[in-house]
Amino acid sequence: MNAPASRYLVAVNDEEQHALWPAGTPLPAGWRPEGFIGTEDECVAHVDQVWPDIRPLSLRRRLAGKEGS
């Protein structure tokens, strides 16, 4: 018999970086649930869809300001 798949949640921080975290485990300071829970593979697929630009938000903003100069 196979063990049930572990459940994870997708967490996000103020820099819009995403991480997988074991469901039911408290998140570290600075992280909040993004709203998606599933298997590891499901969560990875979700993150791939919603986080195409993995640069931190502050870097994206800084570079966007330079492009507008």
VOFIZA-596886 format. One record per atom (N, C-alpha, C, O): z negated, y negated, x negated. Coordinates in pm, whole numbers, plus 50000, padded with zeros to 5 digits. Layout:
<rs>
ZYX;...
</rs>
This chain:
<rs>
500005011749916;500005000050000;500004987649911;499244986849815;500864977849944;500924965349868;499824955849912;499484955250030;499264948649817;498264938449849;498954926849919;500114923949889;498264920050010;498874908550075;499174897549973;498444895749876;500254890249998;500644879549907;499594868449909;499074864850014;499304863149793;498374851949784;498994839749851;500214838049850;498154831349910;498604819349977;498294807349887;497234806549824;499234798149883;499094785949805;499384774049893;500024775249998;498894762649850;499284750249916;499954741449813;499714742749693;500794732449861;501444722749773;500574710249775;500254704949881;500194705749658;499374693749644;500204682949576;501164685849504;499814670449599;500524659049541;499484648849495;498404647749553;499824641449389;498914631049341;499534617249361;500634616149417;498854606849317;499344593149337;500634590249263;501344580749297;500964598249163;502214596649090;503344604749154;504444605749099;503064610549271;504014618849346;504414631349269;505484636949292;503544635849178;503764648549110;503244659549203;502254657549273;503904670949204;503544681949291;502984693549211;503344695549095;502104701149274;501504712849210;501194723249317;500984719949433;501174735849277;500734746649364;499264749149336;498824748949221;498504751649444;497074753749429;496664765049522;497154765649635;495794773949479;495364784849567;494774779349697;493854771149694;495284783949810;494774779449940;493304783249951;492884793949907;492534774450010;491104776950029;490254773149911;489034774849914;490874768049807;490154763649687;490174748349683;491234742349703;489034742049658;489024727349655;490004721849551;490134727149441;490684711149590;491614704649497;490834696049398;489764690949431;491364694249277;490724685249182;490834670849229;491674667549312;489994662449175;490024648149207;491414642549180;492034645849079;491894634149268;493194627749251;494344635249316;495484630549314;494074646849372;495114654849437;494784656149585;493614656649624;495834656849669;495654658649813;496684668749862;497734670449801;496384675549973;497364685050026;498614677850072;498524667250134;499754683350044;501034677550085;501414682150224;502184675450294;500864693650267;501104698350402;501824711650411;502014716850521;502234717250298;502954729950299;502074740850242;501474739050136;501984752250312;501234763950265;502144776050278;502854777550377;502124784650177;502934796850181;502674805450061;501694803549989;503554814950039;503454823249919;503854814549799;504344803349815;503634819749681;504024812249561;505524809249564;505934797949537;506334819149596;507784817049601;508174806749707;509044798249682;507554807249823;507854797549929;507474783449886;508214773849910;506324782149822;505874768949776;506784763549666;507094751649665;507204772049574;508114767649467;509434762849529;509964752549488;509954770249625;511204766249692;511024752949763;511924744449760;509874751049827;509604738349896;509554726749797;510164716349820;508834728549688;508734718049586;510114714849529;510424703149508;510924724949506;512284722549456;513084713749552;513904705749508;512844715149682;513574707149781;513054692949790;513844683549801;511724691249787;511154678049815;510884669649691;510574657849703;511004675349572;510684668049448;511804669749347;511614676049242;512994664249377;514134666049287;514024658149156;514564662349054;513324646949158;513164638649039;511724640048993;510824633949051;511494647948889;510124651348851;509444640648764;508314642548719;510114629548743;509464618748666;508324612948749;508454612048871;507214608848686;506134602448760;506624589648831;507544583048783;506004586448942;506384574649021;506384561948937;507304553848948;505364560048853;505284547748772;506484546548679;506994535548658;506934557648622;508104557248534;509364554248614;510194546248571;509524560448730;510704557648813;510754542948852;511814536848850;509604537248887;509554522948924;509894514148805;510644504448818;509334517448689;509584509448569;511064509648533;511644499348500;511674521448537;513084522648504;513954515848610;514984510048576;513564516348736;514314509648842;514294494548821;515284487748849;513174489248772;513074474948743;513974470748629;514554459948633;514114479148529;514994476248415;516454476748457;517274468948407;516784485848547;518174487148593;518584474748673;519754471048675;517624468348739;517924456548820;517984443848738;518314433148791;517674444748608;517664432648522;519044428148487;519214418248416;
</rs>
